[in-house]
Amino acid sequence: MAQCKDIVEEASEYIDGDLPLRRRISLFYHLVICKCCRIYLQNIKKTINTVRTLRPKEPAIHDIKDFAERLRVESESEKLK
Ligand SMILES: [Zn+2]
């Protein structure tokens, strides 16, 4: 069974469909039970769409990962409040 850290590490591959089927299913089942990761993944999808709209010719994968990491840190500090 996938864990939250797996979602964080493999979110962009999951969205792009680059993971093997078994891995996708494992992440999918985690998303079913974990609301935090669903929200996290939605935020990444929005980010990717925004980046692709702004810069369609550059994949900007590093920017997405940096941004995703920031979102994750922000959502974790939200939880502590
Ligand atoms: Zn999770």
PDB file of the backbone (N, CA, C, O) and the ligand in Angstrom, with CONECT records:
HET     ZN  A 101       1
ATOM      1  N   MET A   1       0.851  -1.215   0.000  1.00  0.00           N
ATOM      2  CA  MET A   1       0.000   0.000   0.000  1.00  0.00           C
ATOM      3  C   MET A   1       0.877   1.252   0.000  1.00  0.00           C
ATOM      4  O   MET A   1       1.823   1.364   0.780  1.00  0.00           O
ATOM      5  N   ALA A   2       0.550   2.178  -0.878  1.00  0.00           N
ATOM      6  CA  ALA A   2       1.330   3.415  -0.956  1.00  0.00           C
ATOM      7  C   ALA A   2       1.084   4.276   0.281  1.00  0.00           C
ATOM      8  O   ALA A   2       0.050   4.160   0.940  1.00  0.00           O
ATOM      9  N   GLN A   3       2.041   5.132   0.580  1.00  0.00           N
ATOM     10  CA  GLN A   3       1.906   6.053   1.701  1.00  0.00           C
ATOM     11  C   GLN A   3       1.984   7.486   1.187  1.00  0.00           C
ATOM     12  O   GLN A   3       2.259   7.731   0.012  1.00  0.00           O
ATOM     13  N   CYS A   4       1.737   8.430   2.098  1.00  0.00           N
ATOM     14  CA  CYS A   4       1.717   9.844   1.695  1.00  0.00           C
ATOM     15  C   CYS A   4       3.019  10.238   1.005  1.00  0.00           C
ATOM     16  O   CYS A   4       3.004  10.972   0.016  1.00  0.00           O
ATOM     17  N   LYS A   5       4.145   9.751   1.526  1.00  0.00           N
ATOM     18  CA  LYS A   5       5.421  10.145   0.923  1.00  0.00           C
ATOM     19  C   LYS A   5       5.553   9.621  -0.507  1.00  0.00           C
ATOM     20  O   LYS A   5       6.208  10.245  -1.341  1.00  0.00           O
ATOM     21  N   ASP A   6       4.929   8.474  -0.790  1.00  0.00           N
ATOM     22  CA  ASP A   6       4.968   7.936  -2.150  1.00  0.00           C
ATOM     23  C   ASP A   6       4.200   8.847  -3.104  1.00  0.00           C
ATOM     24  O   ASP A   6       4.621   9.082  -4.237  1.00  0.00           O
ATOM     25  N   ILE A   7       3.073   9.353  -2.624  1.00  0.00           N
ATOM     26  CA  ILE A   7       2.292  10.278  -3.445  1.00  0.00           C
ATOM     27  C   ILE A   7       3.131  11.516  -3.753  1.00  0.00           C
ATOM     28  O   ILE A   7       3.187  11.982  -4.891  1.00  0.00           O
ATOM     29  N   VAL A   8       3.784  12.038  -2.709  1.00  0.00           N
ATOM     30  CA  VAL A   8       4.595  13.243  -2.895  1.00  0.00           C
ATOM     31  C   VAL A   8       5.693  12.982  -3.918  1.00  0.00           C
ATOM     32  O   VAL A   8       5.940  13.802  -4.803  1.00  0.00           O
ATOM     33  N   GLU A   9       6.354  11.822  -3.788  1.00  0.00           N
ATOM     34  CA  GLU A   9       7.482  11.535  -4.670  1.00  0.00           C
ATOM     35  C   GLU A   9       7.049  11.255  -6.111  1.00  0.00           C
ATOM     36  O   GLU A   9       7.772  11.582  -7.052  1.00  0.00           O
ATOM     37  N   GLU A  10       5.876  10.653  -6.280  1.00  0.00           N
ATOM     38  CA  GLU A  10       5.516  10.152  -7.605  1.00  0.00           C
ATOM     39  C   GLU A  10       4.317  10.851  -8.222  1.00  0.00           C
ATOM     40  O   GLU A  10       3.756  10.392  -9.217  1.00  0.00           O
ATOM     41  N   ALA A  11       3.926  11.983  -7.609  1.00  0.00           N
ATOM     42  CA  ALA A  11       2.714  12.662  -8.076  1.00  0.00           C
ATOM     43  C   ALA A  11       2.775  13.027  -9.560  1.00  0.00           C
ATOM     44  O   ALA A  11       1.820  12.795 -10.301  1.00  0.00           O
ATOM     45  N   SER A  12       3.904  13.600  -9.989  1.00  0.00           N
ATOM     46  CA  SER A  12       3.939  14.073 -11.373  1.00  0.00           C
ATOM     47  C   SER A  12       3.952  12.902 -12.354  1.00  0.00           C
ATOM     48  O   SER A  12       3.355  12.983 -13.427  1.00  0.00           O
ATOM     49  N   GLU A  13       4.635  11.809 -11.986  1.00  0.00           N
ATOM     50  CA  GLU A  13       4.608  10.604 -12.829  1.00  0.00           C
ATOM     51  C   GLU A  13       3.203  10.008 -12.873  1.00  0.00           C
ATOM     52  O   GLU A  13       2.737   9.544 -13.914  1.00  0.00           O
ATOM     53  N   TYR A  14       2.545  10.032 -11.719  1.00  0.00           N
ATOM     54  CA  TYR A  14       1.185   9.501 -11.643  1.00  0.00           C
ATOM     55  C   TYR A  14       0.254  10.286 -12.573  1.00  0.00           C
ATOM     56  O   TYR A  14      -0.536   9.707 -13.319  1.00  0.00           O
ATOM     57  N   ILE A  15       0.365  11.607 -12.510  1.00  0.00           N
ATOM     58  CA  ILE A  15      -0.495  12.466 -13.336  1.00  0.00           C
ATOM     59  C   ILE A  15      -0.185  12.259 -14.811  1.00  0.00           C
ATOM     60  O   ILE A  15      -1.088  12.218 -15.646  1.00  0.00           O
ATOM     61  N   ASP A  16       1.100  12.129 -15.123  1.00  0.00           N
ATOM     62  CA  ASP A  16       1.488  11.966 -16.533  1.00  0.00           C
ATOM     63  C   ASP A  16       1.270  10.544 -17.051  1.00  0.00           C
ATOM     64  O   ASP A  16       1.406  10.291 -18.248  1.00  0.00           O
ATOM     65  N   GLY A  17       0.934   9.622 -16.155  1.00  0.00           N
ATOM     66  CA  GLY A  17       0.722   8.243 -16.578  1.00  0.00           C
ATOM     67  C   GLY A  17       2.010   7.496 -16.862  1.00  0.00           C
ATOM     68  O   GLY A  17       2.019   6.539 -17.637  1.00  0.00           O
ATOM     69  N   ASP A  18       3.113   7.934 -16.229  1.00  0.00           N
ATOM     70  CA  ASP A  18       4.419   7.308 -16.478  1.00  0.00           C
ATOM     71  C   ASP A  18       4.712   6.133 -15.545  1.00  0.00           C
ATOM     72  O   ASP A  18       5.767   5.510 -15.661  1.00  0.00           O
ATOM     73  N   LEU A  19       3.807   5.822 -14.631  1.00  0.00           N
ATOM     74  CA  LEU A  19       4.082   4.748 -13.680  1.00  0.00           C
ATOM     75  C   LEU A  19       3.544   3.418 -14.196  1.00  0.00           C
ATOM     76  O   LEU A  19       2.579   3.386 -14.960  1.00  0.00           O
ATOM     77  N   PRO A  20       4.168   2.327 -13.779  1.00  0.00           N
ATOM     78  CA  PRO A  20       3.608   1.006 -14.112  1.00  0.00           C
ATOM     79  C   PRO A  20       2.213   0.862 -13.497  1.00  0.00           C
ATOM     80  O   PRO A  20       1.894   1.487 -12.486  1.00  0.00           O
ATOM     81  N   LEU A  21       1.400   0.031 -14.127  1.00  0.00           N
ATOM     82  CA  LEU A  21      -0.001  -0.102 -13.703  1.00  0.00           C
ATOM     83  C   LEU A  21      -0.136  -0.456 -12.221  1.00  0.00           C
ATOM     84  O   LEU A  21      -0.968   0.118 -11.518  1.00  0.00           O
ATOM     85  N   ARG A  22       0.680  -1.399 -11.748  1.00  0.00           N
ATOM     86  CA  ARG A  22       0.578  -1.817 -10.337  1.00  0.00           C
ATOM     87  C   ARG A  22       0.834  -0.648  -9.395  1.00  0.00           C
ATOM     88  O   ARG A  22       0.188  -0.504  -8.357  1.00  0.00           O
ATOM     89  N   ARG A  23       1.801   0.184  -9.791  1.00  0.00           N
ATOM     90  CA  ARG A  23       2.156   1.341  -8.957  1.00  0.00           C
ATOM     91  C   ARG A  23       1.001   2.354  -8.953  1.00  0.00           C
ATOM     92  O   ARG A  23       0.659   2.927  -7.919  1.00  0.00           O
ATOM     93  N   ARG A  24       0.420   2.553 -10.128  1.00  0.00           N
ATOM     94  CA  ARG A  24      -0.719   3.477 -10.250  1.00  0.00           C
ATOM     95  C   ARG A  24      -1.872   3.007  -9.381  1.00  0.00           C
ATOM     96  O   ARG A  24      -2.511   3.816  -8.708  1.00  0.00           O
ATOM     97  N   ILE A  25      -2.141   1.724  -9.388  1.00  0.00           N
ATOM     98  CA  ILE A  25      -3.242   1.192  -8.587  1.00  0.00           C
ATOM     99  C   ILE A  25      -2.954   1.405  -7.105  1.00  0.00           C
ATOM    100  O   ILE A  25      -3.832   1.794  -6.335  1.00  0.00           O
ATOM    101  N   SER A  26      -1.709   1.143  -6.724  1.00  0.00           N
ATOM    102  CA  SER A  26      -1.305   1.326  -5.331  1.00  0.00           C
ATOM    103  C   SER A  26      -1.514   2.781  -4.883  1.00  0.00           C
ATOM    104  O   SER A  26      -2.043   3.040  -3.802  1.00  0.00           O
ATOM    105  N   LEU A  27      -1.085   3.724  -5.738  1.00  0.00           N
ATOM    106  CA  LEU A  27      -1.262   5.137  -5.400  1.00  0.00           C
ATOM    107  C   LEU A  27      -2.748   5.497  -5.408  1.00  0.00           C
ATOM    108  O   LEU A  27      -3.224   6.264  -4.571  1.00  0.00           O
ATOM    109  N   PHE A  28      -3.468   4.921  -6.376  1.00  0.00           N
ATOM    110  CA  PHE A  28      -4.903   5.216  -6.482  1.00  0.00           C
ATOM    111  C   PHE A  28      -5.626   4.821  -5.196  1.00  0.00           C
ATOM    112  O   PHE A  28      -6.455   5.579  -4.692  1.00  0.00           O
ATOM    113  N   TYR A  29      -5.311   3.630  -4.659  1.00  0.00           N
ATOM    114  CA  TYR A  29      -5.981   3.195  -3.429  1.00  0.00           C
ATOM    115  C   TYR A  29      -5.633   4.096  -2.263  1.00  0.00           C
ATOM    116  O   TYR A  29      -6.467   4.336  -1.390  1.00  0.00           O
ATOM    117  N   HIS A  30      -4.407   4.598  -2.239  1.00  0.00           N
ATOM    118  CA  HIS A  30      -4.070   5.538  -1.176  1.00  0.00           C
ATOM    119  C   HIS A  30      -4.895   6.813  -1.311  1.00  0.00           C
ATOM    120  O   HIS A  30      -5.375   7.360  -0.318  1.00  0.00           O
ATOM    121  N   LEU A  31      -5.058   7.281  -2.552  1.00  0.00           N
ATOM    122  CA  LEU A  31      -5.829   8.514  -2.768  1.00  0.00           C
ATOM    123  C   LEU A  31      -7.287   8.347  -2.338  1.00  0.00           C
ATOM    124  O   LEU A  31      -7.920   9.297  -1.878  1.00  0.00           O
ATOM    125  N   VAL A  32      -7.811   7.126  -2.493  1.00  0.00           N
ATOM    126  CA  VAL A  32      -9.201   6.870  -2.093  1.00  0.00           C
ATOM    127  C   VAL A  32      -9.365   7.095  -0.589  1.00  0.00           C
ATOM    128  O   VAL A  32     -10.378   7.633  -0.142  1.00  0.00           O
ATOM    129  N   ILE A  33      -8.350   6.674   0.193  1.00  0.00           N
ATOM    130  CA  ILE A  33      -8.499   6.760   1.650  1.00  0.00           C
ATOM    131  C   ILE A  33      -7.894   8.026   2.249  1.00  0.00           C
ATOM    132  O   ILE A  33      -8.149   8.332   3.414  1.00  0.00           O
ATOM    133  N   CYS A  34      -7.096   8.770   1.476  1.00  0.00           N
ATOM    134  CA  CYS A  34      -6.354   9.885   2.072  1.00  0.00           C
ATOM    135  C   CYS A  34      -6.752  11.206   1.408  1.00  0.00           C
ATOM    136  O   CYS A  34      -6.356  11.505   0.281  1.00  0.00           O
ATOM    137  N   LYS A  35      -7.540  11.978   2.140  1.00  0.00           N
ATOM    138  CA  LYS A  35      -8.030  13.247   1.604  1.00  0.00           C
ATOM    139  C   LYS A  35      -6.889  14.242   1.377  1.00  0.00           C
ATOM    140  O   LYS A  35      -6.896  14.984   0.395  1.00  0.00           O
ATOM    141  N   CYS A  36      -5.919  14.256   2.277  1.00  0.00           N
ATOM    142  CA  CYS A  36      -4.801  15.189   2.147  1.00  0.00           C
ATOM    143  C   CYS A  36      -4.094  15.007   0.803  1.00  0.00           C
ATOM    144  O   CYS A  36      -3.765  15.980   0.125  1.00  0.00           O
ATOM    145  N   CYS A  37      -3.868  13.745   0.431  1.00  0.00           N
ATOM    146  CA  CYS A  37      -3.164  13.475  -0.819  1.00  0.00           C
ATOM    147  C   CYS A  37      -4.033  13.812  -2.027  1.00  0.00           C
ATOM    148  O   CYS A  37      -3.518  14.225  -3.066  1.00  0.00           O
ATOM    149  N   ARG A  38      -5.353  13.636  -1.895  1.00  0.00           N
ATOM    150  CA  ARG A  38      -6.232  14.030  -3.006  1.00  0.00           C
ATOM    151  C   ARG A  38      -6.122  15.528  -3.254  1.00  0.00           C
ATOM    152  O   ARG A  38      -6.032  15.977  -4.397  1.00  0.00           O
ATOM    153  N   ILE A  39      -6.130  16.296  -2.165  1.00  0.00           N
ATOM    154  CA  ILE A  39      -6.020  17.751  -2.287  1.00  0.00           C
ATOM    155  C   ILE A  39      -4.652  18.117  -2.857  1.00  0.00           C
ATOM    156  O   ILE A  39      -4.527  18.987  -3.719  1.00  0.00           O
ATOM    157  N   TYR A  40      -3.641  17.432  -2.353  1.00  0.00           N
ATOM    158  CA  TYR A  40      -2.272  17.666  -2.826  1.00  0.00           C
ATOM    159  C   TYR A  40      -2.159  17.432  -4.332  1.00  0.00           C
ATOM    160  O   TYR A  40      -1.572  18.234  -5.059  1.00  0.00           O
ATOM    161  N   LEU A  41      -2.736  16.311  -4.784  1.00  0.00           N
ATOM    162  CA  LEU A  41      -2.663  15.961  -6.198  1.00  0.00           C
ATOM    163  C   LEU A  41      -3.440  16.962  -7.056  1.00  0.00           C
ATOM    164  O   LEU A  41      -3.009  17.320  -8.152  1.00  0.00           O
ATOM    165  N   GLN A  42      -4.586  17.407  -6.544  1.00  0.00           N
ATOM    166  CA  GLN A  42      -5.361  18.425  -7.269  1.00  0.00           C
ATOM    167  C   GLN A  42      -4.553  19.701  -7.445  1.00  0.00           C
ATOM    168  O   GLN A  42      -4.559  20.319  -8.509  1.00  0.00           O
ATOM    169  N   ASN A  43      -3.854  20.083  -6.374  1.00  0.00           N
ATOM    170  CA  ASN A  43      -3.035  21.293  -6.451  1.00  0.00           C
ATOM    171  C   ASN A  43      -1.926  21.138  -7.474  1.00  0.00           C
ATOM    172  O   ASN A  43      -1.618  22.081  -8.203  1.00  0.00           O
ATOM    173  N   ILE A  44      -1.325  19.960  -7.536  1.00  0.00           N
ATOM    174  CA  ILE A  44      -0.262  19.740  -8.509  1.00  0.00           C
ATOM    175  C   ILE A  44      -0.827  19.789  -9.930  1.00  0.00           C
ATOM    176  O   ILE A  44      -0.217  20.368 -10.829  1.00  0.00           O
ATOM    177  N   LYS A  45      -1.996  19.178 -10.123  1.00  0.00           N
ATOM    178  CA  LYS A  45      -2.610  19.216 -11.456  1.00  0.00           C
ATOM    179  C   LYS A  45      -2.864  20.646 -11.898  1.00  0.00           C
ATOM    180  O   LYS A  45      -2.603  21.013 -13.043  1.00  0.00           O
ATOM    181  N   LYS A  46      -3.377  21.448 -10.975  1.00  0.00           N
ATOM    182  CA  LYS A  46      -3.617  22.864 -11.282  1.00  0.00           C
ATOM    183  C   LYS A  46      -2.311  23.552 -11.641  1.00  0.00           C
ATOM    184  O   LYS A  46      -2.247  24.336 -12.588  1.00  0.00           O
ATOM    185  N   THR A  47      -1.264  23.249 -10.868  1.00  0.00           N
ATOM    186  CA  THR A  47       0.038  23.862 -11.112  1.00  0.00           C
ATOM    187  C   THR A  47       0.557  23.481 -12.491  1.00  0.00           C
ATOM    188  O   THR A  47       1.030  24.334 -13.242  1.00  0.00           O
ATOM    189  N   ILE A  48       0.466  22.194 -12.819  1.00  0.00           N
ATOM    190  CA  ILE A  48       0.959  21.726 -14.105  1.00  0.00           C
ATOM    191  C   ILE A  48       0.186  22.406 -15.234  1.00  0.00           C
ATOM    192  O   ILE A  48       0.777  22.861 -16.213  1.00  0.00           O
ATOM    193  N   ASN A  49      -1.135  22.471 -15.092  1.00  0.00           N
ATOM    194  CA  ASN A  49      -1.937  23.126 -16.121  1.00  0.00           C
ATOM    195  C   ASN A  49      -1.550  24.588 -16.282  1.00  0.00           C
ATOM    196  O   ASN A  49      -1.465  25.101 -17.398  1.00  0.00           O
ATOM    197  N   THR A  50      -1.315  25.253 -15.155  1.00  0.00           N
ATOM    198  CA  THR A  50      -0.928  26.662 -15.203  1.00  0.00           C
ATOM    199  C   THR A  50       0.407  26.820 -15.901  1.00  0.00           C
ATOM    200  O   THR A  50       0.569  27.677 -16.769  1.00  0.00           O
ATOM    201  N   VAL A  51       1.361  25.988 -15.515  1.00  0.00           N
ATOM    202  CA  VAL A  51       2.697  26.082 -16.107  1.00  0.00           C
ATOM    203  C   VAL A  51       2.630  25.789 -17.607  1.00  0.00           C
ATOM    204  O   VAL A  51       3.275  26.466 -18.407  1.00  0.00           O
ATOM    205  N   ARG A  52       1.846  24.776 -17.981  1.00  0.00           N
ATOM    206  CA  ARG A  52       1.755  24.418 -19.403  1.00  0.00           C
ATOM    207  C   ARG A  52       1.067  25.506 -20.204  1.00  0.00           C
ATOM    208  O   ARG A  52       1.388  25.729 -21.371  1.00  0.00           O
ATOM    209  N   THR A  53       0.119  26.180 -19.573  1.00  0.00           N
ATOM    210  CA  THR A  53      -0.576  27.261 -20.264  1.00  0.00           C
ATOM    211  C   THR A  53       0.366  28.442 -20.483  1.00  0.00           C
ATOM    212  O   THR A  53       0.382  29.065 -21.544  1.00  0.00           O
ATOM    213  N   LEU A  54       1.153  28.728 -19.439  1.00  0.00           N
ATOM    214  CA  LEU A  54       2.051  29.878 -19.517  1.00  0.00           C
ATOM    215  C   LEU A  54       3.241  29.601 -20.425  1.00  0.00           C
ATOM    216  O   LEU A  54       3.665  30.462 -21.196  1.00  0.00           O
ATOM    217  N   ARG A  55       3.778  28.370 -20.321  1.00  0.00           N
ATOM    218  CA  ARG A  55       4.988  28.029 -21.075  1.00  0.00           C
ATOM    219  C   ARG A  55       4.807  26.685 -21.767  1.00  0.00           C
ATOM    220  O   ARG A  55       5.398  25.690 -21.347  1.00  0.00           O
ATOM    221  N   PRO A  56       4.000  26.642 -22.817  1.00  0.00           N
ATOM    222  CA  PRO A  56       3.646  25.349 -23.413  1.00  0.00           C
ATOM    223  C   PRO A  56       4.819  24.574 -24.000  1.00  0.00           C
ATOM    224  O   PRO A  56       4.728  23.356 -24.155  1.00  0.00           O
ATOM    225  N   LYS A  57       5.918  25.249 -24.329  1.00  0.00           N
ATOM    226  CA  LYS A  57       7.017  24.535 -24.978  1.00  0.00           C
ATOM    227  C   LYS A  57       8.041  23.975 -24.001  1.00  0.00           C
ATOM    228  O   LYS A  57       8.918  23.203 -24.388  1.00  0.00           O
ATOM    229  N   GLU A  58       7.929  24.370 -22.718  1.00  0.00           N
ATOM    230  CA  GLU A  58       8.885  23.873 -21.728  1.00  0.00           C
ATOM    231  C   GLU A  58       8.164  23.015 -20.707  1.00  0.00           C
ATOM    232  O   GLU A  58       7.157  23.447 -20.146  1.00  0.00           O
ATOM    233  N   PRO A  59       8.649  21.818 -20.454  1.00  0.00           N
ATOM    234  CA  PRO A  59       7.996  20.972 -19.451  1.00  0.00           C
ATOM    235  C   PRO A  59       8.123  21.534 -18.036  1.00  0.00           C
ATOM    236  O   PRO A  59       7.213  21.374 -17.223  1.00  0.00           O
ATOM    237  N   ALA A  60       9.255  22.198 -17.733  1.00  0.00           N
ATOM    238  CA  ALA A  60       9.443  22.858 -16.426  1.00  0.00           C
ATOM    239  C   ALA A  60       9.176  21.924 -15.262  1.00  0.00           C
ATOM    240  O   ALA A  60       8.541  22.305 -14.278  1.00  0.00           O
ATOM    241  N   ILE A  61       9.671  20.689 -15.382  1.00  0.00           N
ATOM    242  CA  ILE A  61       9.419  19.687 -14.343  1.00  0.00           C
ATOM    243  C   ILE A  61      10.012  20.108 -12.999  1.00  0.00           C
ATOM    244  O   ILE A  61       9.408  19.875 -11.953  1.00  0.00           O
ATOM    245  N   HIS A  62      11.181  20.721 -13.027  1.00  0.00           N
ATOM    246  CA  HIS A  62      11.805  21.106 -11.762  1.00  0.00           C
ATOM    247  C   HIS A  62      10.988  22.184 -11.068  1.00  0.00           C
ATOM    248  O   HIS A  62      10.829  22.169  -9.848  1.00  0.00           O
ATOM    249  N   ASP A  63      10.471  23.119 -11.859  1.00  0.00           N
ATOM    250  CA  ASP A  63       9.623  24.162 -11.270  1.00  0.00           C
ATOM    251  C   ASP A  63       8.407  23.543 -10.611  1.00  0.00           C
ATOM    252  O   ASP A  63       8.009  23.944  -9.517  1.00  0.00           O
ATOM    253  N   ILE A  64       7.817  22.561 -11.283  1.00  0.00           N
ATOM    254  CA  ILE A  64       6.613  21.919 -10.738  1.00  0.00           C
ATOM    255  C   ILE A  64       6.946  21.226  -9.429  1.00  0.00           C
ATOM    256  O   ILE A  64       6.197  21.320  -8.457  1.00  0.00           O
ATOM    257  N   LYS A  65       8.077  20.527  -9.411  1.00  0.00           N
ATOM    258  CA  LYS A  65       8.430  19.805  -8.181  1.00  0.00           C
ATOM    259  C   LYS A  65       8.714  20.767  -7.037  1.00  0.00           C
ATOM    260  O   LYS A  65       8.314  20.522  -5.899  1.00  0.00           O
ATOM    261  N   ASP A  66       9.408  21.867  -7.341  1.00  0.00           N
ATOM    262  CA  ASP A  66       9.659  22.862  -6.297  1.00  0.00           C
ATOM    263  C   ASP A  66       8.350  23.431  -5.765  1.00  0.00           C
ATOM    264  O   ASP A  66       8.156  23.582  -4.559  1.00  0.00           O
ATOM    265  N   PHE A  67       7.461  23.742  -6.703  1.00  0.00           N
ATOM    266  CA  PHE A  67       6.180  24.323  -6.313  1.00  0.00           C
ATOM    267  C   PHE A  67       5.373  23.318  -5.503  1.00  0.00           C
ATOM    268  O   PHE A  67       4.744  23.670  -4.505  1.00  0.00           O
ATOM    269  N   ALA A  68       5.397  22.067  -5.943  1.00  0.00           N
ATOM    270  CA  ALA A  68       4.658  21.017  -5.236  1.00  0.00           C
ATOM    271  C   ALA A  68       5.186  20.867  -3.815  1.00  0.00           C
ATOM    272  O   ALA A  68       4.413  20.695  -2.872  1.00  0.00           O
ATOM    273  N   GLU A  69       6.502  20.933  -3.668  1.00  0.00           N
ATOM    274  CA  GLU A  69       7.105  20.818  -2.341  1.00  0.00           C
ATOM    275  C   GLU A  69       6.643  21.983  -1.466  1.00  0.00           C
ATOM    276  O   GLU A  69       6.348  21.801  -0.285  1.00  0.00           O
ATOM    277  N   ARG A  70       6.582  23.179  -2.052  1.00  0.00           N
ATOM    278  CA  ARG A  70       6.110  24.337  -1.286  1.00  0.00           C
ATOM    279  C   ARG A  70       4.669  24.136  -0.844  1.00  0.00           C
ATOM    280  O   ARG A  70       4.319  24.415   0.302  1.00  0.00           O
ATOM    281  N   LEU A  71       3.833  23.650  -1.759  1.00  0.00           N
ATOM    282  CA  LEU A  71       2.426  23.399  -1.420  1.00  0.00           C
ATOM    283  C   LEU A  71       2.319  22.412  -0.273  1.00  0.00           C
ATOM    284  O   LEU A  71       1.506  22.575   0.637  1.00  0.00           O
ATOM    285  N   ARG A  72       3.167  21.369  -0.337  1.00  0.00           N
ATOM    286  CA  ARG A  72       3.123  20.334   0.691  1.00  0.00           C
ATOM    287  C   ARG A  72       3.497  20.923   2.047  1.00  0.00           C
ATOM    288  O   ARG A  72       2.829  20.660   3.047  1.00  0.00           O
ATOM    289  N   VAL A  73       4.559  21.715   2.082  1.00  0.00           N
ATOM    290  CA  VAL A  73       4.998  22.331   3.335  1.00  0.00           C
ATOM    291  C   VAL A  73       3.919  23.258   3.861  1.00  0.00           C
ATOM    292  O   VAL A  73       3.641  23.284   5.060  1.00  0.00           O
ATOM    293  N   GLU A  74       3.304  24.030   2.948  1.00  0.00           N
ATOM    294  CA  GLU A  74       2.241  24.946   3.383  1.00  0.00           C
ATOM    295  C   GLU A  74       1.052  24.186   3.931  1.00  0.00           C
ATOM    296  O   GLU A  74       0.490  24.569   4.957  1.00  0.00           O
ATOM    297  N   SER A  75       0.659  23.101   3.254  1.00  0.00           N
ATOM    298  CA  SER A  75      -0.515  22.375   3.735  1.00  0.00           C
ATOM    299  C   SER A  75      -0.212  21.690   5.056  1.00  0.00           C
ATOM    300  O   SER A  75      -1.113  21.513   5.876  1.00  0.00           O
ATOM    301  N   GLU A  76       1.034  21.302   5.279  1.00  0.00           N
ATOM    302  CA  GLU A  76       1.378  20.703   6.574  1.00  0.00           C
ATOM    303  C   GLU A  76       1.390  21.730   7.678  1.00  0.00           C
ATOM    304  O   GLU A  76       0.991  21.425   8.802  1.00  0.00           O
ATOM    305  N   SER A  77       1.838  22.944   7.392  1.00  0.00           N
ATOM    306  CA  SER A  77       1.808  23.965   8.435  1.00  0.00           C
ATOM    307  C   SER A  77       0.379  24.411   8.710  1.00  0.00           C
ATOM    308  O   SER A  77       0.070  24.855   9.816  1.00  0.00           O
ATOM    309  N   GLU A  78      -0.509  24.294   7.700  1.00  0.00           N
ATOM    310  CA  GLU A  78      -1.941  24.559   7.930  1.00  0.00           C
ATOM    311  C   GLU A  78      -2.508  23.584   8.958  1.00  0.00           C
ATOM    312  O   GLU A  78      -3.283  23.965   9.836  1.00  0.00           O
ATOM    313  N   LYS A  79      -2.108  22.321   8.833  1.00  0.00           N
ATOM    314  CA  LYS A  79      -2.641  21.280   9.716  1.00  0.00           C
ATOM    315  C   LYS A  79      -2.272  21.550  11.181  1.00  0.00           C
ATOM    316  O   LYS A  79      -3.020  21.193  12.091  1.00  0.00           O
ATOM    317  N   LEU A  80      -1.122  22.177  11.394  1.00  0.00           N
ATOM    318  CA  LEU A  80      -0.645  22.396  12.760  1.00  0.00           C
ATOM    319  C   LEU A  80      -1.401  23.511  13.463  1.00  0.00           C
ATOM    320  O   LEU A  80      -1.361  23.601  14.690  1.00  0.00           O
ATOM    321  N   LYS A  81      -2.088  24.358  12.715  1.00  0.00           N
ATOM    322  CA  LYS A  81      -2.774  25.494  13.337  1.00  0.00           C
ATOM    323  C   LYS A  81      -3.971  25.053  14.192  1.00  0.00           C
ATOM    324  O   LYS A  81      -4.652  25.892  14.781  1.00  0.00           O
TER     325      LYS A  81
HETATM  326 ZN    ZN A 101      -1.758  10.430   1.938  1.00  0.00          ZN2+
END
